[in-house]
Amino acid sequence: MTVSPNPEGQSRLIEEIIDKGICVRCGACVGLCPYFHFFDGKVVVMDRCDADTWNCLQLCPRANPEGDILNESGGIGSYKTVTMARATDKEIRETSQYGGTVSSIIISGLQSDQIGSAVLTDRGGATSPEGRLARNRKDVLDCAGSRYSASGSLSILNGCIKDGEDRIAMVGVPCQMEALARMRELMPDGEERYGRVSLKIGLFCTWALDYRQLDAFLKKEGVKDPVNKFDIPPPPSEVFRVQTQGKWRDFPLSQIRPFVQKGCSFCQDMTAQEADLSVGTVEGIEGWNTVVLRTDKGAEIFNEAIEEGWLETQAFPEDNLEHLKEAAQNKRERGKKSIIKGVRGQAWE
C-alpha cells in the first residue's frame, strides 16, 4: 500500500491531492507534518516543507489508487460474523444516531481499562466538526451522532501518539482506516506508531460532504441555529434531515449531493474493511446497528461490552446481509470506474 519513496512528498501531496480538490480531509497528514493544519473543514498548508521524507504522501488514502485494490470478500471484506446490536443504556440510545453501539463499546472499553482513550469526532459549532480525545462517558456522549462531513480527526491521533498516549481507540470512516493501515509502512517508526492504536472502529460511509459548502447552503436556506444532528433515512426517502433545537427540517438529497467531496468518488470501501469491527445502521430496522466483527481484538472488546451489560444483540437477517454486500460491492465498482476513467488526471502515471 506504500507510495514509492520521493523526497518531494509534501509538494506532490499539495499538487496532486490538495490542489486537485480530491483531499478527503481525513487528517492523516496533519500533526504528522507541522506544516499542515485542519481548520473549519479544510486541510490548510501553513508553509512548504523541505524535509527529505514522504510520510505525508504515504499516509494519504487518495495517493496511488491503482495499487489499492481491496480484497473481494463479498463486498464487505473479511469478517468473522455480522450481527445486530444496540445499547442497553437509555441515555446512550437517545443521544446516539441509531443504536448507540459505538458509544457503548468505547464507554465499556474505557471503564474496563481495555482502552486508555478514544479519538472521536465532536459536533462542531462555530466551525466544522473536528477530532476530539475522549477519556470518559461524558466525552463520548458529547461526540455521539453522525456528521456526514469530514472532521480531520486523524490529526488528533497523530498528536496523541506524539504525546506518548497508547491503548488508543480510533473511530473513523473507511478512508481513515485506510490511512491507519498505511501508517504501519512508515519508516522508521510506522510499526511503533501503529501499535499505539489498540482498537479500530470503522463507520459505514457512502460519501462525506464538504463542510463549507454544506454550511453555506444551510445558512442560505435559513438554518441559523447550531445543528444537533443530521440523518439520511433509508431509501426510498431521498431526503437529508437536519435537526436544530429539537426540530427537524428535510431537504431533497438531490440538493445535497453536489456537496459530496470529489475525493470520495475514488473510494472502494463502504464498510471500513481495515477496522477491527465496523458499524453502521440496519436498513429497515430502526434503532439497531449492523456490526461486522473482523478481528480477534474487535470480537473480544465487542463481546466484553455484551458481558458487561452495555449491549444487546440479535441475529442479522440474511436478506439484509445480502443487500449490504451488494451495496458495498456497488460502491467498490463505482470507485474502480472513477479511477479507470482517469478523473484524477495523470498525476500517478
Buried (B, 14 or more C-beta within 10 A) or exposed (E): BBBEEBEBBBBBBBEBBBEBEBBBBBBBBBBBBEBBBBEBBBBEBEEEBEEEBBBBBBBBBBBBBEEBEBEEEBBBBEBEEBBBBBBBBEEBBEBBBBBBBBBBBBBBBBBBEBBBBBBBBBBBEEEBBBBBBBEEBEBBBBBBBBBBBBBBBBBBBBBBBEEEBEBBBBBBBBBBBBBBBBBBBBEEEBEEBBEBBBBBBBBBBBBBBBBBBBBEBBEEEEBEEEBBBBBBBEEEEEBBBBBBEEEEBEBEEEEBEEBBBBBBBBBBBBBBBBBBBBBBBBBEBEBBBBBBBBBEBBBBBBEBBBEBEBBBBEEBBEEBBEEBBEBBBEBBEBBBEBBEEEEBEEBBE
